[in-house]
Amino acid sequence: MRGLVFMCLIGCSLANEAVYSWNGPGEPSQPDPGAGNACLTDTESCSCCLMQKQMKRMESFFNMSLNEMRKGLEKAETALKYVRSSRSAFSVALTDTRRCLSSSRDDMVVKYQYIFINLGDGYNVSTGTFTVPRSGVYSLALTAYSDAGAPGALLAACVRLRKNGRAVAALNEYNTQDQEDSTTIVLPIQMETGDKVDVTLLTGCTLCDDNSHFNTFSGFLLYATD
């Protein structure tokens, strides 16, 4: 009972003296035009009624503020998702142990097994394919190395960089002047979400590698276009 009386007294005080507005931020402060007349006609109940109105206005104000905060949070989450989806980079090597890979009959996809980085999980070790996670311009780099095995033997390091099964660039190194050699290409290329990039070893060619990682395949997103 004492609490109710106290709330009513506060309501009367707000009704007679308050000049604050609960209509929302940026709106001018105006007293309730009917507050004075209401108290003159029913002094026992008007104070609690006015207090209830003020509380409803306060609730409305805080609900509006909460909605604005939620909108800001949604924008921040959207921006964060954009940044995370834009982080795409991979760099792989043929192997981490002494190994030579040859293609005697048909061209074959090179499955690079050693991963330096695979940010965004775009590169698949099982298939040797990088799947583009986001449309944009990517920088791709490919190095092919081969060891002829003996002085004077035919050295053949020849691979193709493909996008969606079509050749984009080729690396060819045929040489009998030395036992080993390598060749490298770096190029920017525009790709769409879902495009697949891989490297094929041509028929009759060989790649050799060890823990020095002579054969590497790398790529990263320069900037998104969607």
Secondary structure, 3 states (H helix, E strand, C coil): CHHHHHHHHHHHHHHHHCCCCCCCCCCCCCCCCCHHHHHHHCCCCHHHHHHHHHHHHHHHHHHHHHHHHHHHHHHHHHHHHHHHHHCCEEEEECCCCCEEEEECCCCEECCCCEEEEEECCCEECCCCEEECCCCEEEEEEEEEEEECCCCCCCEEEEEEEEECCEEEEEEEEEECCCCEEEEEEEEEEEECCCCEEEEEECCCEEEEECCCCCCEEEEEEEEECC
